[in-house]
């Protein structure tokens, strides 16, 4: 995918009516860095997982099959 195509996709996603972009606090970063090593996920996946738990989100749509290993969430692999 070209940079131009990537930017077009990001603009389209950010225009979605029901999209909620969450802020990340320092303590969440610290927590994610600890939890990542405990559960064997990468930092970004763990950060998403932490935010999901804190916000009562139980379902994620992702190409990343690592989320399938987390019991508390349902991953819809697209």
C-alpha positions in Angstrom: 0.0 0.0 0.0 1.4 3.4 -0.9 1.7 6.3 1.6 -1.1 8.1 -0.3 -3.4 5.0 0.0 -2.6 4.7 3.7 -3.5 8.3 4.3 -6.8 7.8 2.4 -7.6 4.8 4.6 -6.8 6.7 7.8 -9.0 9.6 6.7 -11.9 7.3 5.9 -11.6 5.5 9.3 -11.3 8.7 11.2 -14.5 10.0 9.6 -16.5 7.0 10.9 -19.4 8.3 13.0 -19.1 5.8 15.8 -15.3 5.9 16.1 -13.9 6.7 19.5 -10.3 7.7 19.7 -9.0 7.2 23.2 -6.2 9.0 25.0 -3.5 7.1 26.7 -2.2 8.1 30.2 1.3 7.5 31.5 0.0 4.9 34.0 -1.6 2.9 31.2 1.7 2.8 29.4 3.4 1.5 32.5 0.7 -1.1 33.1 0.8 -2.2 29.5 4.6 -2.6 29.6 4.3 -4.9 32.6 1.3 -6.9 31.4 2.8 -7.4 27.9 5.7 -9.4 29.3 3.3 -11.3 31.6 0.8 -12.4 28.8 3.3 -12.6 25.9 1.7 -9.9 23.7 3.5 -7.0 22.0 3.2 -3.6 23.6 0.6 -2.2 21.1 -1.7 -5.2 21.4 -1.4 -5.1 25.1 -2.2 -1.3 25.1 -5.3 -2.0 23.1 -6.2 -4.8 25.5 -5.7 -2.6 28.6 -7.9 0.2 27.0 -10.6 -2.4 26.2 -10.7 -3.7 29.7 -10.9 -0.2 31.2 -13.7 0.7 28.9 -15.8 -2.4 29.0 -15.0 -3.4 25.4 -15.2 -7.1 24.9 -15.0 -7.5 21.1 -12.3 -6.5 18.6 -12.1 -6.8 14.8 -8.5 -7.5 13.8 -6.2 -9.2 11.4 -4.0 -10.0 14.4 -4.7 -13.5 15.6 -2.8 -12.8 18.9 -6.0 -11.4 20.3 -7.5 -14.9 20.0 -5.4 -16.0 23.0 -7.1 -13.5 25.4 -10.1 -15.1 27.1 -11.7 -11.8 28.2 -12.2 -10.6 24.6 -13.7 -12.0 21.5 -11.6 -11.4 18.4 -13.3 -11.3 15.0 -10.5 -12.0 12.5 -11.1 -10.2 9.3 
